[in-house]
Amino acid sequence: MTGWRPVLARAVHLHHDRVRDTDLLLLPERVVVLQGSAGDVLKLCDGVREVPDIVAELGRRHPGAPVADEVPAFLGRLRREGWLR
């Protein structure tokens, strides 16, 4: 995934729901409730950072967490769904 600079697809928006205190992905005719730190991962998907940069930043924020394996897999799933480009 080196070289890929993930960013939300044009029709996808990240939103924090204050009532539920959770992050949401707003898609056309659909809302996806994000679990755990998924919103924190997606906030780093700005089209500037490459996947290794995102992994490194999350590794600094969460030492000992398995971000090197989990984050690229998570981003790959969202890319296949068409939510990231």
Secondary structure, 3 states (H helix, E strand, C coil): CCCCCCEECCCCEEEEECCCCEEEEEECCEEEECCCCHHHHHHCCECCCCHHHHHHHHHHHCCCCCHHHHHHHHHHHHHHHCCEC
